[in-house]
């Protein structure tokens, strides 16, 4: 979950629009990394190791599907 003051969110949106980017959903790092790993072609087995602060997360994928 992400929380910010409305003024900050509007300022961020204005900066993104100046870059011709569209503001969208902010996803946790692990979800973004998992989506990256599942992009085609993901025919081989893969392992993602993610370290964030004092947290270690490991995701195993077999042919693009999480185990």
C-alpha positions, 0 to 999 in steps of 0.5 A: 500500500502506498499513501501520500498527500493529495498535493504530492500525488498531483505534483507527481502526476504533473511531472509524469504527464510532462514526460508523456507517461501515464500514471498507473498502479504502483506494485510491490517490488516482488510483483513487478519482478515476477511479472518481468520473469513471466514475460515471453519467452520464459520456457526455462526454469528461473529463480528470482532472489530479491532482498529488501532491507532485512527481507529475503524473498525467493520465487521459483518459476517452471516454464513461466509458472510460479511453483 
